[in-house]
């Protein structure tokens, strides 16, 4: 999945299935750390530091998925992913 470069608060809240106010509170530390900018009526954007962190996190996430697949086996890892997708809803 490709990361979005910019999104409105509403778009991001919808993608994450979160209320806007909860999302706004959760984004505050990222804004203070300099990983995102914008908000309100302006689109949220990753800063260069935010893009770097996202890249690092993406690599760590792929490593974690590979470790789970290795431990469970491809078939059971697939079933787990299907179950989690079902729980997340449409």
N, C-alpha and C positions, 0 to 999 in steps of 0.2 A: 504494500500500500504506500503510495507516495504521500509525503507530507504536504499539507497546504502551506503556502507562503503567507497568506493573509486570510482572515475570516472575521466576520462580525461576531460580536458576543452572542447574538441570537443563533447564528449558524453553528458556532462551536457548541453552544448549549444543546442544540438539537442533535448534533452528531454524537455528543457524549451522554445524551439522555439525562441531562441535569437541568435544574432550575437555574435561571440566569443569575439570581442573587447568590446562590451557592457557588456557582462557577466564578463569579466576580470575587468572592471572598477567597476561593482557592487559587485564583490567579495573582492575588496581591503579593505573595512572596516571590513569585516569578518576575513580577514587574519590579519589585524592590531590588532583586538580584541582577536586574538588567538583561533578562532573557527575552522579555517581550516588551512591546510598547504599543501605544494606542489604547483603544477601548472607548466606551461611551458611544458616540456616533462615528468615531473613526475606527477603521478596521484594526483588529489586533494583528500585530506582525511580530515575527521572530527577529530578534537582533542577530548580529553575526555571532555573538556569544551563545545565543539561543540555538542557532542552527548547528553550531559546533557541539553543544550539549546533546541535541537531538540525534546527531550522528553517532555520538558515543553511546547514548542510550539504546539506539537502534541496534548497534553491534552487540551490546550486552543482552538485549532481548532475543536476538537470533541465537546467541550462544546458549541462553537459558532454554529456548525451545528445542534446540538440538540435544541438550542434556536430558530433557524430559522425554523426548522421542527415543533416545538411546536407552533410557532406564525402563520405559514402559513398552517399547517396541512400537513400530509404526502404526500397527492396527489399533492398539489400545490408545495411543496418543491421538489418533484420528477420532476415535469414539469420544474421548475427552473433549476435544475441540468442538465436535458436533453438540455435545451436551451443553458446553459453555455458551455456544452460539444460540442455542434454544433458550437458555436462561436469560440471555441479554435481550431477546425479543427482536422484533423487526427493525 
